[in-house]
């Protein structure tokens, strides 16, 4: 390598050392290591350093076609130390500011989504439900009104038959009328006995289940 390439390589490695410090602080802040399981932290650390090694090698490949020298590791270490001593505190403050801004922006977007999307959808759903309930009650009222009207019409049409039956019943001799009434009383009593028997059987089954 000539002197210019060596200089560019040194500057690139110093910059990559600063990048490693910056990337590590960002990664540590985002990962929240104390809140994660140890095995998960280990896996993430391995992946992080593997990615960083690939990035450093890609930069080195771009600058000097991938030639490694011992002083390049010293340049990385110098860049990392320069970042730690000069830029770390400033970068951490900027990073925290950006994270807070992102959190506030996310909360604002969530609130806007709730106000502009979720709440109108909820209102539309409530209005649709109210309309369905109104339509259902209106349908029930119409059906009840129609059935009542039909029932009154049937009663009106059957009124002459009812009056004719009453007149015929009044002309039936008292002896026969008494026999018919006795038959209906017996029929009513038989129906009552059937109902009582059914209730006794139900109570017996209930006791057996207990």
KALINPE-V512632 format. One line per field, one symbol per residue. ss: DSSP state (h for helix, s for strand, l for the rest). phi: phi as a letter, one per 20 degrees, with the letter a starting at -180 (. if undefined). burial: # if it has 16 or more other ideal C-beta (glycine too) atoms within 10 Angstrom, else .. A space follows every 50 residues. Layout:
# KALINPE-V512632
ss = ???
phi = ???
burial = ???
This chain:
# KALINPE-V512632
ss = llhhhhhhhhhhhhhhhhhhhhhhhhhhhhhlhhhllhhhhhhhhhhhhh hhhhhhhhhhhhhhlllllhhhhhhhhhhhhhhhhhhhhhhhhhhhhhhh hhhhhhhhhhhhhhhhhhhhhhhhhhhhhhhhhhhhhhhhhhhhhhhhhh hhhhhhhhhhhhhhhhhhhhhllhhhhhhhhhhhhhhhhhhhhhhhhhhh hhhhhhhhhl
phi = .effffffffffffffffffffffffffffflgfddffffffffffffff ffffffffffffecmneecffffffgffffffffeddfffffffffffff fffffffffffffffedfffffffffffffffffffffffffffffffff fffffffegfffffffffffeffgffffffffffffffffffffffffff ffffffffff
burial = .....#..##.##############.#....................... .#...#..##..##.......#..##.###.##....#..#......... .................................................. .................................................. ..........
